[in-house]
Structures are given as structure tokens and as C-alpha cells.
Amino acid sequence: MKFQTKHQGPWLDIDENSRLTLKVYEWRFQRPEVKTGKCCHCGTCYIFCPTGCIKSHDTYFAADLDHCKGCGICAGVCPINAIKMVLEGNE
């Protein structure tokens, strides 16, 4: 396999726009689950998310699970405990 750049490796893919993308969601063993009715839409999780994957919806914030690595920081900083971490695969 020949790589196109010196930074590319078997852990990276090239998407349709030829940007290098790292699929961090494949690493996680847990994911954030938001209790949408309890979220006060304060934005604390948005501010502290290290990957910037928290997105604002009409009345709540939630992680974009395609980019979330499951670190749990959002759940840890939520002032009203509206976010809990659940094991990946548990619906």
C-alpha cells in the first residue's frame, strides 16, 4: 500500500474531499447519552469538549457520535447531570 502523504497511515482514511480524517469514534468503549428533557442548554459541555463534537439542537446539546471519542468530559462537567456515559453497544 502506498500512502499519499508522509502523515497518512493505516489509521487514516481519505474522504471524498481528499481531507485526512481520523475515525476516533472507533476507539471508544463508552458514549455520552443526553437526557434531552433535563438539559438546560447551558453550553458547558460544548465549551469543554476536547474534540468539538458537541452540537446545539433546539433545546439541548448532544455529541456528534461520528466524532466523539468517548472521553466523558461532557458528562463530568454537566452542572445538572443531564449527560451520562453508557457502554458502547447498549441501546
Secondary structure, DSSP 8 states (H G I E B T S, - for coil): ---SSTT--TTEEE-TTS-EEE-GGGT-SEEEEE-TTT-----HHHHH-TT--EEE-SS-EEE-TTT-----HHHHH-TT--EEEEETT--
